[in-house]
């Protein structure tokens, strides 16, 4: 028999929609242009890598840019790869020798700088997470903590990739390890962490 009060939904049902998607949103796609550049770039192909990465960056974020959504990583990618493409067309090959050698180092270092720099204002992963998380959680401690951690992890991953690719330049005999094995391992690790950490952290924060 009813007591006149409105039945309350189970706590898990009311919390799930708000907390279920407080992760990194589409941040993994945002790295696609940088990954394309890292995979394709070499002393003889970096120009094509820059063009392919530029096209990917525009395709992936073009609609958002048209609607005024400016995310720091997307904007950085478009500007960076556009500049590289222009340099490839405007300068002689001899003038670009340094860029041929250090293209991957520079690109990885730039992502690391963007990631760490965004921690001072708005962690860049949060800009993507807001697409799939309800506005009611954007300012919550859980949402903010998760995205600060994710942004830090990606910053560290790309900082280590910067060091690894620099070592590849300095030690050509070990370039396969420094230019491929280590960066791929770092990317896979960061991706797995991005997918798993939000739910694990929220599970620890949820009262029993």
Secondary structure, DSSP 8 states (H G I E B T S, - for coil): ---SS-----HHHHHHHHHTT-S-TTHHHHTHHHHHHHHH--TTTHHHHHHHHHHHHHHHHHHHHHTT---HHHHHHHHHHHHHHHHHHHS-GGGGHHHHHHHHHHHHHHHHHHHHHHTTTS-HHHHHHTTTS-GGGTTSHHHHHHHHHHHHHHHHHHHHHHHHHHHHHH-GGGHHIIIIIHHHHHHHHHHHHHHHHHHHHHHHHS--
